[in-house]
Structure formats: C-alpha cells, structure tokens
Amino acid sequence: MTTAPATGPATAPSAHPMTAPASNARATVVAEALARIDAAAGLGGRRVADGQPVLVPAPYDLAALIARLGVDEARWVLLRPAAQDPVRVPERTVQRESNPRFRVQYAYARARALGRHARDLGFGSEPGDVGAPVRGQVADDGSSDGAGSAAQALKSFHTLLATYPSVVESAARLRAPDRVVRHLEATADAFFRWHDVYPPLPVGEQKPLAVHRARLALAEAGRTVLANGLRLLGISAPEHL
C-alpha cells in the first residue's frame, strides 16, 4: 500500500493561549488548528473564502478548561464537535479507551512500541504482502465470517490511511477541523482491529518473517497518520501511555 507522505514531523504543539474568554475559547483553538491544517493542505497564508466558521461557544474560558481537563483533552473537547454542535465538557479526563482522545494517542503509542520491539528482535519494516490473518482471531465488526471480517479490517485500515490527505484538504476547504478529529478516531479504531488479526510481531519462538516486516510497515504508516493528525490539532503524540 502507498500512503501519501505526511505533512511534517510529529512535534510538540506550540504554547497554548491561557486567557481566551468563554466566547472565544473555542474560536481560538479552532483558528489555531485551521492555520496548521491550511498549511498542511497547501493553502499557506492564502485567504480562504469562507473565513472562520461560526461556532457555538464553549461553556468555559480556555484557562479553566485546561485546568480542569489538561491541555490535550481541552483541545480535543473543543475541536471534536462540528461547528453547529455544542461543546460537551466531561467532568474529568478519563485515561482509558472509552475516551476517543486517549484511544487515538494510545494507538499512536502502540504503533511506536511495535517499532521498538521489532528493533529489539532485529528486524525492520518493508512494504509487502501482510499475509493471512491469525487463525482464531476475528475483527469485531459483527461478521460471522472470520476471514471476511479480517479482510474488512485490513481494507478499512488501508482506506483510512490512503484518504487522510483528502480529509485534511476537505477540513481546510470546509473550515472543519472536526473532520480530522473523526478521521483520527476511525483510524485508531481500525488500527486496533487490524492489529489484532494481523499482528506485526512474531509470537513465541516464531522468527520474523516477510509478513511481519510488511505489517510493521503498515503500522508505521498508521503511526505517521496519527502523529500528523494530532500535530495539526495541537495535541501531543506521546511515545508511552
């Protein structure tokens, strides 16, 4: 599979404004994300016809929201809803997979860990055929056909990686960073479904094979997309969780 190149390295987000009032907190974070999305889409400083979207204001000022949830969760909460939808603020940050923001960061961290473990085992990535799914493992899509379910997991992951650049472009054109958020959530979910049926690392006494190198290459493509999307949103991509 060929995935469009990423739009820059996964770097730590810049300093976040801490004083935006409630009426501007969401607009401030959305404007920052759109500036990065515009640059990634090749718009640079060019004027976008529709300007900034009209947003339902967030119920807290940005400093209060960051104090309550932390920077990453605050930004995710503000960026996740579509412009016309209200911001839903959780009581507290939940560091488990039921939290979409955590799930995306966890998928990235897991993909990073796969690369470290592969290096420890003495092999690297090489694009190619990912082979057959692990017998007895079924992707959780409701299908009774294990092979078909696994094939769908692989196809879904491929598709989400391949369409990431077009999602960034549409997010810029439509002034909708929530499109990037939703794409990252779908990519993380697809990564875990694919990972479970096409494990990139050998098991037990098994030696690394060509399929493991190919799966590792696909995991690295997923890691690149997740890291890039998180960077565009101004959210950290942690190596460990």
Secondary structure, 3 states (H helix, E strand, C coil): CCCCCCCCCCCCCCCCCCCCCHHHHHHHHHHHHHHHHHHHCCCCCCCCCCCCCCCCCCCCCHHHHHHHHCHHHHHHHHHCCCCCCCCCCCCCCCCCCCCHHHHHHHHHHHHHHHHHHHHHHCCCCCCCCCCCCCCCCCCCCCCCCHHHHHHHHHHHHHHHHHHHHHHHHHHHHHCCCHHHHHHHHHHHHHHHHHHHHCCCCCCCCCCCCHHHHHHHHHHHHHHHHHHHHHHHHCCCCCCCC
